Amino acid sequence: MPCAACYSRLKSAESKLDGDQPAGSSKTPGPDLLEFFFTSGLVDVIAERNTRPLAGLKLACYYGCLLVRPPKMTGARHHEYPEEMDKLMELLGAQVVPWSYKTDCCGGSLVLTKTNIVLELTRRLLDQAKKAGAEAIVVACPLCQSNLDSRQEEIARKTGEHYQLPIFYFTELVGVALSLQDARKWFKRHFVNPSGLLASKGLL
């Protein structure tokens, strides 16, 4: 499942169907996409085929709140400070910056009903990623990606703070590292186009 919200809902349903037994007792929902990369052996394949290491790229890995919480339901071993995406990005050659906001909420489903809350939560994440020295944020949830990417201009209008931090879904950077021909076509869909940053690192 590439969507953390879908993953959370299915894990919740699994938990109820199992009578609130520990996570993993049912075989109905599959893993989230990030977990699948590790459990399927894809990480080993990626390591062998990494033809364009992401050297010099400073990333903040953001997991959001739904992939790891609540741990009884998700089975996450390190729900406060997960490291799977960090390990994958380091394997690709990137520099992962340490920060304390990996699992904070970006506002998620409040995007249509409580925009002011989403803007504040998103601003805090962008502030802290920038403070940590990140040049971009990498995520494992498309809703988190949308919030962090699309809200930057609106935050700039309200606060005067301009971030221009590219927001990557983690598979996009896997595509860059594997030299996939169509990788650069994805980036024009971003609100903050990451092409300039990648080009400055010799990755495009």
Backbone as a printed PyTorch tensor [residue, N CA C, xyz], in Angstrom:
tensor([[[  0.8420,  -1.1990,   0.0000],
         [  0.0000,   0.0000,   0.0000],
         [  0.8770,   1.2490,   0.0000]],

        [[  0.8220,   2.0550,  -1.0400],
         [  1.6560,   3.2610,  -1.1140],
         [  1.0730,   4.4510,  -0.3620]],

        [[ -0.1340,   4.3300,   0.1890],
         [ -0.7870,   5.4330,   0.8940],
         [ -0.8760,   5.1050,   2.3790]],

        [[ -0.3100,   5.9790,   3.2040],
         [ -0.3050,   5.7390,   4.6550],
         [ -1.7110,   5.7700,   5.2420]],

        [[ -2.5800,   6.6370,   4.7190],
         [ -3.9520,   6.7140,   5.2250],
         [ -4.7190,   5.4240,   4.9270]],

        [[ -4.5550,   4.9060,   3.7140],
         [ -5.1990,   3.6380,   3.3580],
         [ -4.6530,   2.5130,   4.2320]],

        [[ -3.3480,   2.5210,   4.4200],
         [ -2.7010,   1.5110,   5.2610],
         [ -3.2630,   1.5600,   6.6790]],

        [[ -3.4000,   2.7580,   7.2290],
         [ -3.9070,   2.9190,   8.5840],
         [ -5.3340,   2.4020,   8.7110]],

        [[ -6.1750,   2.7170,   7.7280],
         [ -7.5790,   2.2680,   7.7900],
         [ -7.6700,   0.7430,   7.6950]],

        [[ -6.8760,   0.1510,   6.8220],
         [ -6.9150,  -1.2990,   6.6700],
         [ -6.3580,  -2.0130,   7.8970]],

        [[ -5.2990,  -1.4450,   8.4930],
         [ -4.7610,  -2.0340,   9.7090],
         [ -5.7590,  -1.9150,  10.8560]],

        [[ -6.4950,  -0.8170,  10.8920],
         [ -7.5210,  -0.6390,  11.9110],
         [ -8.6270,  -1.6820,  11.7420]],

        [[ -9.0400,  -1.8850,  10.4880],
         [-10.0670,  -2.9000,  10.2240],
         [ -9.5640,  -4.2900,  10.5960]],

        [[ -8.2970,  -4.5630,  10.2710],
         [ -7.6970,  -5.8490,  10.6240],
         [ -7.7340,  -6.0640,  12.1320]],

        [[ -7.4010,  -5.0170,  12.8680],
         [ -7.3750,  -5.1060,  14.3190],
         [ -8.7560,  -5.4220,  14.8790]],

        [[ -9.7700,  -4.7640,  14.3350],
         [-11.1370,  -5.0210,  14.8060],
         [-11.5950,  -6.4300,  14.4500]],

        [[-11.2870,  -6.8610,  13.2460],
         [-11.6840,  -8.1960,  12.8180],
         [-11.0060,  -9.2840,  13.6380]],

        [[ -9.8120,  -8.9930,  14.0950],
         [ -9.0670,  -9.9560,  14.9050],
         [ -9.4040,  -9.8580,  16.3800]],

        [[-10.3740,  -8.9940,  16.7150],
         [-10.7120,  -8.8420,  18.1120],
         [ -9.6420,  -8.1290,  18.9020]],

        [[ -9.0080,  -7.1550,  18.2360],
         [ -7.9530,  -6.3590,  18.8760],
         [ -6.7720,  -7.1950,  19.3530]],

        [[ -6.4690,  -8.2400,  18.5980],
         [ -5.2680,  -9.0170,  18.8780],
         [ -4.0510,  -8.2630,  18.3710]],

        [[ -2.8320,  -8.6440,  18.7770],
         [ -1.6210,  -7.9410,  18.3230],
         [ -1.5070,  -7.9210,  16.8100]],

        [[ -0.8790,  -6.8810,  16.3000],
         [ -0.6990,  -6.7280,  14.8490],
         [  0.0120,  -7.9360,  14.2710]],

        [[ -0.4200,  -8.3450,  13.0840],
         [  0.2380,  -9.4500,  12.4040],
         [ -0.5000, -10.7680,  12.5030]],

        [[ -1.5740, -10.8150,  13.2900],
         [ -2.2820, -12.0800,  13.4440],
         [ -3.1820, -12.3840,  12.2580]],

        [[ -3.4940, -11.3690,  11.4550],
         [ -4.2970, -11.5660,  10.2520],
         [ -3.4160, -11.4030,   9.0280]],

        [[ -3.7840, -12.0980,   7.9610],
         [ -2.9990, -12.0060,   6.7320],
         [ -3.7190, -11.1690,   5.6750]],

        [[ -4.7260, -10.4130,   6.0780],
         [ -5.5290,  -9.6840,   5.0970],
         [ -4.8060,  -8.4910,   4.4770]],

        [[ -4.4540,  -7.4380,   5.2290],
         [ -3.7810,  -6.3070,   4.5980],
         [ -2.3100,  -6.5990,   4.3360]],

        [[ -1.7990,  -6.0570,   3.2380],
         [ -0.3790,  -6.1870,   2.9560],
         [  0.4010,  -5.1090,   3.6790]],

        [[  1.7150,  -5.0980,   3.5270],
         [  2.5430,  -4.0840,   4.1820],
         [  2.4290,  -2.7390,   3.4760]],

        [[  2.8400,  -1.6850,   4.1650],
         [  2.9720,  -0.4180,   3.4670],
         [  4.1530,  -0.5350,   2.5050]],

        [[  4.2410,   0.3830,   1.5480],
         [  5.2190,   0.2440,   0.4690],
         [  6.6560,   0.2800,   0.9840]],

        [[  6.9290,   1.1360,   1.9520],
         [  8.2780,   1.2240,   2.4960],
         [  8.6820,  -0.0920,   3.1530]],

        [[  7.7900,  -0.6550,   3.9350],
         [  8.0590,  -1.9490,   4.5690],
         [  8.2760,  -3.0360,   3.5170]],

        [[  7.4930,  -2.9830,   2.4480],
         [  7.6120,  -3.9830,   1.3860],
         [  8.9950,  -3.9720,   0.7430]],

        [[  9.5760,  -2.7930,   0.6050],
         [ 10.9210,  -2.6980,   0.0260],
         [ 11.9200,  -3.5200,   0.8300]],

        [[ 11.7340,  -3.5520,   2.1390],
         [ 12.6680,  -4.2690,   2.9970],
         [ 12.3250,  -5.7520,   3.1040]],

        [[ 11.0440,  -6.0850,   3.2130],
         [ 10.6630,  -7.4850,   3.4250],
         [ 10.6980,  -8.3130,   2.1420]],

        [[ 10.6510,  -7.6570,   0.9890],
         [ 10.6120,  -8.3790,  -0.2840],
         [ 11.9870,  -8.6150,  -0.8910]],

        [[ 13.0150,  -7.9940,  -0.3330],
         [ 14.3490,  -8.1130,  -0.9090],
         [ 14.6560,  -7.0410,  -1.9360]],

        [[ 13.7200,  -6.1110,  -2.1590],
         [ 13.9510,  -5.0580,  -3.1520],
         [ 15.1400,  -4.1720,  -2.7820]],

        [[ 15.3580,  -3.9840,  -1.5010],
         [ 16.4700,  -3.1310,  -1.0690],
         [ 17.7960,  -3.6980,  -1.5590]],

        [[ 17.9410,  -5.0070,  -1.5270],
         [ 19.1800,  -5.6320,  -2.0030],
         [ 19.3570,  -5.4280,  -3.5060]],

        [[ 18.2540,  -5.5240,  -4.2450],
         [ 18.3070,  -5.2960,  -5.6950],
         [ 18.7000,  -3.8560,  -5.9940]],

        [[ 18.1200,  -2.9250,  -5.2430],
         [ 18.4260,  -1.5070,  -5.4350],
         [ 19.9020,  -1.2360,  -5.1600]],

        [[ 20.4290,  -1.8580,  -4.1130],
         [ 21.8410,  -1.6700,  -3.7670],
         [ 22.7510,  -2.1090,  -4.9120]],

        [[ 22.3730,  -3.1870,  -5.5910],
         [ 23.1790,  -3.7050,  -6.6940],
         [ 23.0880,  -2.8330,  -7.9320]],

        [[ 21.9540,  -2.1570,  -8.1200],
         [ 21.7080,  -1.4060,  -9.3550],
         [ 21.7970,   0.1100,  -9.1850]],

        [[ 22.3200,   0.5440,  -8.0620],
         [ 22.4600,   1.9790,  -7.7960],
         [ 23.5780,   2.5550,  -8.6580]],

        [[ 23.1990,   3.0950,  -9.8080],
         [ 24.1900,   3.5950, -10.7700],
         [ 24.4490,   5.0910, -10.6430]],

        [[ 23.6000,   5.7890,  -9.8790],
         [ 23.7530,   7.2330,  -9.7290],
         [ 23.5250,   7.5970,  -8.2540]],

        [[ 24.5200,   7.3670,  -7.4180],
         [ 24.3680,   7.6420,  -5.9850],
         [ 23.9540,   9.0830,  -5.7170]],

        [[ 23.1350,   9.2610,  -4.7090],
         [ 22.6110,  10.5910,  -4.3750],
         [ 23.5960,  11.3670,  -3.5090]],

        [[ 24.8510,  11.3410,  -3.8740],
         [ 25.9210,  11.9500,  -3.0750],
         [ 25.7010,  13.4560,  -2.9270]],

        [[ 25.8410,  13.9360,  -1.7060],
         [ 25.7410,  15.3720,  -1.4440],
         [ 24.3360,  15.8720,  -1.2050]],

        [[ 23.3380,  15.0120,  -1.3880],
         [ 21.9480,  15.4230,  -1.2010],
         [ 21.5610,  15.2460,   0.2680]],

        [[ 21.2090,  16.3520,   0.9210],
         [ 20.8680,  16.3200,   2.3480],
         [ 19.3560,  16.2230,   2.5190]],

        [[ 18.9100,  15.1250,   3.1080],
         [ 17.4870,  14.8280,   3.1930],
         [ 17.0050,  14.6960,   4.6260]],

        [[ 15.7900,  15.1780,   4.8720],
         [ 15.0740,  14.8860,   6.1130],
         [ 14.0150,  13.8430,   5.7790]],

        [[ 14.0570,  12.7040,   6.4410],
         [ 13.0840,  11.6360,   6.1970],
         [ 11.8700,  11.8500,   7.0860]],

        [[ 10.7110,  11.9540,   6.4580],
         [  9.4770,  12.2310,   7.1870],
         [  8.4990,  11.0710,   6.9860]],

        [[  8.1110,  10.4370,   8.0840],
         [  7.2460,   9.2650,   8.0350],
         [  5.7790,   9.6150,   8.2650]],

        [[  5.5240,  10.7470,   8.9050],
         [  4.1570,  11.0930,   9.2570],
         [  3.6670,  10.2450,  10.4210]],

        [[  2.4210,  10.4260,  10.7760],
         [  1.9020,   9.7700,  11.9770],
         [  1.1750,   8.4550,  11.7160]],

        [[  0.7710,   8.1790,  10.4970],
         [ -0.0990,   7.0290,  10.2570],
         [  0.6290,   5.7240,   9.9390]],

        [[  1.8740,   5.7800,   9.4950],
         [  2.5990,   4.5480,   9.1870],
         [  3.0070,   3.7870,  10.4450]],

        [[  3.2040,   4.4940,  11.5240],
         [  3.7890,   3.8690,  12.7100],
         [  2.8840,   3.8810,  13.9390]],

        [[  1.7960,   4.6120,  13.9060],
         [  0.9470,   4.7190,  15.0840],
         [ -0.4810,   4.2800,  14.8140]],

        [[ -1.1580,   3.7210,  15.8420],
         [ -0.5850,   3.2980,  17.1190],
         [  0.2350,   2.0170,  16.9270]],

        [[  1.3410,   1.8600,  17.6600],
         [  2.2330,   0.7220,  17.4260],
         [  1.5780,  -0.6380,  17.6550]],

        [[  0.5960,  -0.7050,  18.5530],
         [ -0.0910,  -1.9820,  18.7710],
         [ -0.8020,  -2.4350,  17.5030]],

        [[ -1.2630,  -1.4650,  16.7280],
         [ -1.9960,  -1.7810,  15.4950],
         [ -1.0510,  -1.9740,  14.3170]],

        [[ -0.0410,  -1.1030,  14.2030],
         [  0.8490,  -1.1640,  13.0320],
         [  1.9750,  -2.1780,  13.1930]],

        [[  2.3120,  -2.4860,  14.4440],
         [  3.4290,  -3.3960,  14.6860],
         [  4.7840,  -2.7220,  14.5370]],

        [[  4.8040,  -1.3800,  14.4350],
         [  6.0700,  -0.6480,  14.2710],
         [  6.9350,  -0.8100,  15.5180]],

        [[  8.1830,  -1.2080,  15.3160],
         [  9.0880,  -1.4240,  16.4460],
         [  9.6580,  -0.1210,  16.9780]],

        [[  9.8220,   0.8520,  16.1050],
         [ 10.4060,   2.1250,  16.5140],
         [  9.4460,   3.2410,  16.1080]],

        [[  8.3260,   3.2870,  16.7900],
         [  7.2670,   4.2030,  16.3570],
         [  7.5820,   5.6670,  16.6540]],

        [[  8.5040,   5.9490,  17.5720],
         [  8.8740,   7.3320,  17.8500],
         [  9.9820,   7.8290,  16.9160]],

        [[ 10.8600,   6.9280,  16.5200],
         [ 11.9820,   7.3260,  15.6690],
         [ 12.2910,   6.2150,  14.6620]],

        [[ 11.4020,   6.0250,  13.6740],
         [ 11.6350,   4.9900,  12.6630],
         [ 12.8710,   5.3000,  11.8200]],

        [[ 13.4640,   4.2740,  11.2400],
         [ 14.7190,   4.4760,  10.5140],
         [ 14.7840,   3.7760,   9.1620]],

        [[ 13.7160,   3.0860,   8.7630],
         [ 13.7770,   2.3390,   7.4980],
         [ 14.0660,   3.2420,   6.3050]],

        [[ 13.3570,   4.3640,   6.2110],
         [ 13.5660,   5.2580,   5.0740],
         [ 14.9550,   5.8940,   5.1360]],

        [[ 15.4110,   6.1940,   6.3570],
         [ 16.7630,   6.7230,   6.5280],
         [ 17.7830,   5.7510,   5.9350]],

        [[ 17.6170,   4.4710,   6.2720],
         [ 18.5610,   3.4530,   5.8040],
         [ 18.5330,   3.3340,   4.2850]],

        [[ 17.3270,   3.4090,   3.7090],
         [ 17.2040,   3.3110,   2.2520],
         [ 17.8730,   4.5010,   1.5740]],

        [[ 17.6430,   5.7070,   2.0790],
         [ 18.2470,   6.8900,   1.4780],
         [ 19.7690,   6.8740,   1.6240]],

        [[ 20.2680,   6.4120,   2.7560],
         [ 21.7180,   6.2980,   2.9430],
         [ 22.3020,   5.2470,   2.0140]],

        [[ 21.5460,   4.1760,   1.7940],
         [ 21.9750,   3.1480,   0.8550],
         [ 22.1080,   3.7240,  -0.5540]],

        [[ 21.2390,   4.6840,  -0.8770],
         [ 21.2880,   5.3330,  -2.1910],
         [ 22.3870,   6.3950,  -2.2630]],

        [[ 23.0340,   6.6720,  -1.1460],
         [ 24.1530,   7.6120,  -1.1500],
         [ 23.8490,   8.9880,  -0.6040]],

        [[ 22.6060,   9.2300,  -0.1940],
         [ 22.2270,  10.5410,   0.3240],
         [ 22.7150,  10.7180,   1.7570]],

        [[ 22.7800,  11.9780,   2.1780],
         [ 23.0940,  12.2930,   3.5720],
         [ 21.7840,  12.5810,   4.2930]],

        [[ 21.4620,  11.7610,   5.2780],
         [ 20.2160,  11.9230,   6.0240],
         [ 20.4850,  12.7460,   7.2760]],

        [[ 19.7530,  13.8400,   7.4330],
         [ 19.9670,  14.7010,   8.5950],
         [ 19.1070,  14.2220,   9.7620]],

        [[ 19.6380,  14.2250,  10.9730],
         [ 18.8310,  13.8600,  12.1380],
         [ 17.8850,  14.9950,  12.5020]],

        [[ 16.6330,  14.6630,  12.8040],
         [ 15.6990,  15.6700,  13.2860],
         [ 14.6160,  14.9910,  14.1090]],

        [[ 13.8900,  15.7680,  14.9010],
         [ 12.9620,  15.2100,  15.8880],
         [ 11.5060,  15.2450,  15.4450]],

        [[ 11.2630,  15.4830,  14.1600],
         [  9.8910,  15.6520,  13.6940],
         [  9.4750,  14.5910,  12.6790]],

        [[ 10.1480,  13.4580,  12.7080],
         [  9.8850,  12.3930,  11.7380],
         [  8.4320,  11.9280,  11.7270]],

        [[  7.8140,  11.8630,  12.8980],
         [  6.4780,  11.2800,  12.9940],
         [  5.4260,  12.2810,  13.4510]],

        [[  5.7500,  13.5790,  13.4190],
         [  4.7440,  14.5840,  13.7370],
         [  3.6910,  14.6300,  12.6310]],

        [[  2.5160,  15.1120,  12.9650],
         [  1.4140,  15.1540,  12.0020],
         [  1.5050,  16.3870,  11.1180]],

        [[  1.1720,  16.2350,   9.8410],
         [  1.1600,  17.3620,   8.9010],
         [ -0.2440,  17.9420,   8.7280]],

        [[ -1.2240,  17.3310,   9.3610],
         [ -2.6030,  17.8080,   9.2270],
         [ -3.4880,  16.8300,   8.4930]],

        [[ -2.8700,  16.0010,   7.6540],
         [ -3.5760,  14.9120,   6.9850],
         [ -4.9360,  15.2660,   6.4330]],

        [[ -5.9600,  14.6000,   6.9570],
         [ -7.3090,  14.7260,   6.4140],
         [ -7.9820,  16.0530,   6.7580]],

        [[ -7.3080,  16.9150,   7.5230],
         [ -7.8750,  18.2240,   7.8330],
         [ -7.6630,  19.2160,   6.6990]],

        [[ -7.0460,  18.7580,   5.6170],
         [ -6.6510,  19.6470,   4.5320],
         [ -7.8320,  20.4240,   3.9440]],

        [[ -9.0400,  19.8640,   3.9780],
         [-10.2010,  20.5420,   3.4050],
         [-11.0610,  21.2350,   4.4530]],

        [[-10.9760,  20.7950,   5.7020],
         [-11.8770,  21.3110,   6.7300],
         [-11.2220,  22.2760,   7.7160]],

        [[ -9.9340,  22.1060,   7.9750],
         [ -9.2220,  22.9400,   8.9400],
         [ -7.8890,  23.3890,   8.3460]],

        [[ -7.9780,  24.1610,   7.2860],
         [ -6.7670,  24.5520,   6.5480],
         [ -5.7800,  25.3050,   7.4300]],

        [[ -6.2860,  26.1020,   8.3430],
         [ -5.3840,  26.8750,   9.2060],
         [ -4.5090,  25.9710,  10.0690]],

        [[ -5.0760,  24.8540,  10.5090],
         [ -4.3010,  23.8910,  11.3060],
         [ -3.2420,  23.2280,  10.4340]],

        [[ -3.6240,  22.8550,   9.2270],
         [ -2.6860,  22.2160,   8.2990],
         [ -1.5160,  23.1540,   8.0000]],

        [[ -1.8130,  24.4310,   7.7770],
         [ -0.7560,  25.3950,   7.4760],
         [  0.2270,  25.5150,   8.6350]],

        [[ -0.2820,  25.5340,   9.8580],
         [  0.5920,  25.6680,  11.0130],
         [  1.4450,  24.4220,  11.2160]],

        [[  0.8370,  23.2460,  11.0950],
         [  1.5940,  22.0020,  11.2670],
         [  2.6330,  21.8450,  10.1620]],

        [[  2.2410,  22.1800,   8.9510],
         [  3.1650,  22.0790,   7.8190],
         [  4.3080,  23.0820,   7.9610]],

        [[  3.9840,  24.2930,   8.3810],
         [  5.0290,  25.3100,   8.5770],
         [  6.0650,  24.8390,   9.5880]],

        [[  5.5880,  24.2240,  10.6690],
         [  6.5180,  23.7550,  11.6950],
         [  7.4540,  22.6820,  11.1500]],

        [[  6.9170,  21.7810,  10.3450],
         [  7.7490,  20.7290,   9.7590],
         [  8.7890,  21.3160,   8.8000]],

        [[  8.3620,  22.2490,   7.9740],
         [  9.2890,  22.8810,   7.0360],
         [ 10.3720,  23.6530,   7.7850]],

        [[  9.9690,  24.3780,   8.8350],
         [ 10.9350,  25.1250,   9.6440],
         [ 12.0000,  24.2080,  10.2260]],

        [[ 11.5450,  23.0940,  10.7980],
         [ 12.4740,  22.2010,  11.4850],
         [ 13.3700,  21.4380,  10.5070]],

        [[ 12.8390,  21.0910,   9.3500],
         [ 13.6630,  20.4230,   8.3400],
         [ 14.7660,  21.3680,   7.8580]],

        [[ 14.3780,  22.6120,   7.6310],
         [ 15.3570,  23.6180,   7.1910],
         [ 16.3950,  23.8640,   8.2820]],

        [[ 15.9360,  23.9320,   9.5330],
         [ 16.8450,  24.1450,  10.6630],
         [ 17.8330,  22.9940,  10.8070]],

        [[ 17.3870,  21.7840,  10.4720],
         [ 18.2470,  20.6080,  10.5670],
         [ 19.2710,  20.5440,   9.4400]],

        [[ 19.1310,  21.4230,   8.4600],
         [ 20.0780,  21.4640,   7.3490],
         [ 19.6540,  20.6900,   6.1230]],

        [[ 18.3860,  20.2750,   6.0770],
         [ 17.8920,  19.5090,   4.9310],
         [ 17.7180,  20.4020,   3.7090]],

        [[ 18.0280,  19.8570,   2.5510],
         [ 17.7920,  20.5370,   1.2750],
         [ 16.4830,  20.0940,   0.6540]],

        [[ 15.9330,  18.9980,   1.1750],
         [ 14.6720,  18.4510,   0.6880],
         [ 14.1240,  17.5110,   1.7480]],

        [[ 12.8440,  17.1930,   1.6260],
         [ 12.1930,  16.2400,   2.5290],
         [ 11.7340,  15.0590,   1.6990]],

        [[ 11.9300,  13.8610,   2.2190],
         [ 11.4720,  12.6570,   1.5380],
         [ 10.4210,  11.9870,   2.4070]],

        [[  9.3230,  11.5530,   1.7780],
         [  8.1630,  11.0430,   2.5090],
         [  7.7760,   9.6600,   2.0030]],

        [[  6.9070,   9.0060,   2.7920],
         [  6.3760,   7.6970,   2.3970],
         [  4.8530,   7.7270,   2.3530]],

        [[  4.2850,   8.9210,   2.2160],
         [  2.8280,   9.0900,   2.1840],
         [  2.4740,  10.1740,   1.1670]],

        [[  1.6220,   9.8800,   0.1870],
         [  1.2760,  10.8800,  -0.8270],
         [  0.5140,  12.0750,  -0.2670]],

        [[ -0.2590,  11.8660,   0.8110],
         [ -0.9800,  12.9870,   1.4050],
         [ -0.0090,  13.9210,   2.1140]],

        [[  0.9600,  13.3590,   2.8190],
         [  2.0060,  14.1780,   3.4300],
         [  2.7730,  14.9400,   2.3500]],

        [[  3.0860,  14.2580,   1.2610],
         [  3.7960,  14.9170,   0.1710],
         [  2.9960,  16.0990,  -0.3650]],

        [[  1.7130,  15.8960,  -0.5570],
         [  0.8570,  16.9630,  -1.0830],
         [  0.8060,  18.1480,  -0.1250]],

        [[  0.6270,  17.8770,   1.1640],
         [  0.5680,  18.9680,   2.1440],
         [  1.8670,  19.7600,   2.1800]],

        [[  2.9820,  19.0670,   2.2750],
         [  4.2690,  19.7440,   2.4140],
         [  4.6900,  20.4620,   1.1350]],

        [[  4.3090,  19.9170,   0.0060],
         [  4.7030,  20.5010,  -1.2830],
         [  3.8060,  21.6760,  -1.6570]],

        [[  2.5110,  21.4930,  -1.5560],
         [  1.5720,  22.4890,  -2.0910],
         [  1.3410,  23.6790,  -1.1720]],

        [[  1.6950,  23.5780,   0.0990],
         [  1.3920,  24.6460,   1.0550],
         [  2.4990,  25.6890,   1.1940]],

        [[  3.6380,  25.4520,   0.5800],
         [  4.7720,  26.3470,   0.8070],
         [  4.5130,  27.7690,   0.3130]],

        [[  3.8920,  27.9050,  -0.8290],
         [  3.6180,  29.2440,  -1.3710],
         [  2.6260,  29.9940,  -0.4930]],

        [[  1.6000,  29.2830,  -0.0100],
         [  0.6030,  29.9180,   0.8530],
         [  1.2260,  30.3540,   2.1790]],

        [[  2.0900,  29.5270,   2.7330],
         [  2.7850,  29.8820,   3.9700],
         [  3.6700,  31.1030,   3.7430]],

        [[  4.3380,  31.1480,   2.5950],
         [  5.2010,  32.2870,   2.2740],
         [  4.4040,  33.5870,   2.2090]],

        [[  3.2040,  33.5180,   1.6520],
         [  2.3650,  34.7220,   1.5620],
         [  1.9530,  35.2130,   2.9430]],

        [[  1.7380,  34.2740,   3.8650],
         [  1.2810,  34.6420,   5.2020],
         [  2.4160,  35.0710,   6.1260]],

        [[  3.5660,  34.4510,   5.9770],
         [  4.6560,  34.6680,   6.9330],
         [  5.8660,  35.3890,   6.3560]],

        [[  5.9880,  35.3980,   5.0250],
         [  7.1650,  35.9870,   4.4000],
         [  8.3530,  35.0460,   4.3680]],

        [[  8.1680,  33.8420,   4.8860],
         [  9.2440,  32.8530,   4.9080],
         [  9.1600,  31.9890,   3.6480]],

        [[ 10.2150,  32.0070,   2.8500],
         [ 10.2410,  31.2510,   1.6100],
         [ 11.1390,  30.0150,   1.8000]],

        [[ 10.5660,  28.8480,   1.6030],
         [ 11.2940,  27.6120,   1.8600],
         [ 11.8940,  27.0210,   0.5840]],

        [[ 11.0610,  26.8330,  -0.4330],
         [ 11.4910,  26.1930,  -1.6780],
         [ 12.1920,  24.8650,  -1.3930]],

        [[ 11.5940,  24.0800,  -0.4970],
         [ 12.1230,  22.7550,  -0.1670],
         [ 11.4080,  21.7080,  -1.0230]],

        [[ 12.1070,  21.0480,  -1.9220],
         [ 11.4750,  19.9790,  -2.6890],
         [ 11.0000,  18.8600,  -1.7620]],

        [[  9.8640,  18.2670,  -2.1070],
         [  9.3020,  17.1610,  -1.3240],
         [  9.2170,  15.9410,  -2.2410]],

        [[  9.9650,  14.9070,  -1.9030],
         [ 10.0060,  13.6970,  -2.7210],
         [  9.2170,  12.5660,  -2.0730]],

        [[  8.4560,  11.8380,  -2.8780],
         [  8.0100,  10.5150,  -2.4340],
         [  9.2270,   9.6080,  -2.6240]],

        [[  9.4790,   8.7230,  -1.6780],
         [ 10.7800,   8.0420,  -1.6470],
         [ 11.0990,   7.2580,  -2.9190]],

        [[ 10.0900,   6.7670,  -3.6160],
         [ 10.3600,   5.9920,  -4.8320],
         [ 10.9000,   6.8750,  -5.9550]],

        [[ 10.6200,   8.1820,  -5.9020],
         [ 11.1660,   9.0840,  -6.9090],
         [ 12.6910,   9.1110,  -6.8320]],

        [[ 13.2140,   9.1360,  -5.6260],
         [ 14.6700,   9.1550,  -5.4650],
         [ 15.2810,   7.7990,  -5.7750]],

        [[ 14.5310,   6.7340,  -5.5530],
         [ 14.9960,   5.4160,  -5.9980],
         [ 15.1450,   5.4300,  -7.5080]],

        [[ 14.1710,   6.0270,  -8.2040],
         [ 14.2280,   6.1230,  -9.6560],
         [ 15.4200,   6.9130, -10.1510]],

        [[ 15.7460,   8.0110,  -9.4550],
         [ 16.9190,   8.8120,  -9.8280],
         [ 18.1890,   7.9890,  -9.6520]],

        [[ 18.3160,   7.3160,  -8.5070],
         [ 19.5210,   6.5420,  -8.2160],
         [ 19.7070,   5.3750,  -9.1760]],

        [[ 18.5990,   4.8430,  -9.6850],
         [ 18.6850,   3.7270, -10.6330],
         [ 18.7700,   4.2050, -12.0770]],

        [[ 18.8710,   5.5180, -12.2680],
         [ 19.0010,   6.1200, -13.6000],
         [ 17.8320,   5.7820, -14.5200]],

        [[ 16.6310,   5.7200, -13.9640],
         [ 15.4550,   5.4600, -14.7950],
         [ 15.2340,   6.6250, -15.7570]],

        [[ 15.0080,   6.3250, -17.0000],
         [ 14.9460,   7.3450, -18.0470],
         [ 13.8430,   8.3740, -17.8300]],

        [[ 12.7130,   7.9460, -17.2710],
         [ 11.5730,   8.8440, -17.1360],
         [ 11.5440,   9.5930, -15.8080]],

        [[ 12.5770,   9.4550, -15.0000],
         [ 12.5550,  10.0490, -13.6580],
         [ 12.2990,  11.5450, -13.6990]],

        [[ 12.9740,  12.2700, -14.5990],
         [ 12.8450,  13.7230, -14.6040],
         [ 11.4490,  14.1790, -15.0300]],

        [[ 10.6910,  13.3270, -15.7110],
         [  9.3410,  13.7030, -16.1340],
         [  8.4040,  13.8840, -14.9410]],

        [[  8.6980,  13.2100, -13.8430],
         [  7.8160,  13.2940, -12.6780],
         [  7.8790,  14.6640, -12.0250]],

        [[  9.0460,  15.3230, -12.1190],
         [  9.2970,  16.4660, -11.2630],
         [  8.5200,  17.7220, -11.6520]],

        [[  8.1000,  17.8300, -12.8940],
         [  7.3340,  19.0110, -13.2850],
         [  5.9300,  19.0030, -12.6770]],

        [[  5.5430,  17.8720, -12.0880],
         [  4.2500,  17.7830, -11.4150],
         [  4.3120,  18.3450,  -9.9910]],

        [[  5.5130,  18.5550,  -9.4920],
         [  5.6810,  19.0830,  -8.1400],
         [  5.3720,  20.5750,  -8.0980]],

        [[  4.8980,  21.0530,  -6.9600],
         [  4.7230,  22.4910,  -6.7750],
         [  6.0840,  23.1570,  -6.6280]],

        [[  6.9880,  22.5200,  -5.8780],
         [  8.3720,  22.9830,  -5.7850],
         [  9.1990,  22.0400,  -6.6410]],

        [[  9.5680,  22.5050,  -7.8260],
         [ 10.2790,  21.6500,  -8.7710],
         [ 11.6790,  21.3180,  -8.2340]],

        [[ 11.9880,  20.0300,  -8.0780],
         [ 13.2860,  19.6510,  -7.5110],
         [ 14.4110,  19.5510,  -8.5430]],

        [[ 14.1180,  19.8440,  -9.7940],
         [ 15.1050,  19.6340, -10.8480],
         [ 16.3740,  20.4480, -10.6320]],

        [[ 16.2130,  21.7060, -10.1660],
         [ 17.3950,  22.5440,  -9.9450],
         [ 18.3050,  21.9790,  -8.8760]],

        [[ 17.7190,  21.5290,  -7.7830],
         [ 18.5190,  20.9290,  -6.7090],
         [ 19.2260,  19.6900,  -7.1960]],

        [[ 18.5270,  18.8030,  -7.8880],
         [ 19.1410,  17.5700,  -8.3780],
         [ 20.2380,  17.8650,  -9.4010]],

        [[ 19.9990,  18.8440, -10.2510],
         [ 21.0020,  19.2110, -11.2470],
         [ 22.2620,  19.7410, -10.5700]],

        [[ 22.1040,  20.4820,  -9.4940],
         [ 23.2600,  21.0450,  -8.7920],
         [ 24.1130,  19.9540,  -8.1450]],

        [[ 23.5190,  18.7810,  -7.9430],
         [ 24.2550,  17.6440,  -7.3720],
         [ 24.7380,  16.6820,  -8.4580]],

        [[ 24.5060,  17.0550,  -9.7230],
         [ 24.9010,  16.1940, -10.8250],
         [ 24.0270,  14.9720, -10.9870]],

        [[ 22.7570,  15.0920, -10.5510],
         [ 21.8510,  13.9390, -10.5750],
         [ 20.8390,  13.9980, -11.7110]],

        [[ 20.8760,  15.0530, -12.5000],
         [ 19.9970,  15.1400, -13.6700],
         [ 20.8190,  15.6110, -14.8700]]])
